[in-house]
Amino acid sequence: MALFKKRTVGKPGEWYYCLEHKKVEEGPECPAKDRFGPYTTPEEARHAMETAQERNLEWENDPKWHDRSTPPEADA
């Protein structure tokens, strides 16, 4: 008996954005490596790429994210 069963059918109300097919899908239709989610609404899933881009910019500009020993001014 397998320890973990692969879930092939999504739960109603779980929305994903498929990176491979560039579409919103209810429940996980595509492999986890090819999707963002779950989201609570299809609208949230539709904006998954914008959300990811915004978060990436926030992390790139977050001073806590960069554990530099010297301030950026010292690099110049």
N, C-alpha and C positions, 0 to 999 in steps of 0.2 A: 504494500500500500504506500502510495506517495505521501510524503510529508506535506507538500504544498500542491494544491491543485491549481492548474492554470485557469484563471477566470476568463472564459471566452465571451460571456454575455455581460453587458454592463448593467448597472443599476439604473432604473428610471430616475431622471433628474441629475445624473452625472454627465457633464458635458466636457468634451475634449477638443483640442485643436490638433489635427493631424498635419505634421510638418511635411510628410511625403506627398499627400494629396491636396494640401492647402485648403482643407475644409473642416467645418465643425461637424462633430459626430456625437450622437448620444450613446453613452457607454463606450467602452474601449473596443473599437472595431479593429484598430491597427496596433502593432506591437508598441510596448511602452517606450522603446528607444525612438519612436517616430512621433511622439505626441506630447503636448503640454496638457496638464489638467490633473485632477478634475476641477471643473468650475461649476458654480451653482446655476448659472443661466447660459443659454446659448450666446447671448450678447457678450458676456465676459469671455467666453471661449473665442468668439470672433475677434476680440481685441488682444489675444494672447501674445502676438508678436510685438505689439506696441507696449504692452505691459512689461514684457521681458526687456525691451530696449530701454524703457524708463528705469527699470531696476538696475540694469547694467550701468547706466550713467550715474545713478545714485551711488552704487558701490565703487565705481572708479573714482569718484570725487569724495568719498568718505575717508577722512584721515585715519579712522580706526582700522580701515581695511588694509592700509599700507603700513607695515611695521618697519619703517625706515629708521635707521639709527642717526642719520644726518638730515637736517632740514633741506627741502628742495632747493633753496637759495644757495646752499653750499656746493651744489653740483655744477653751477655755472662757471 
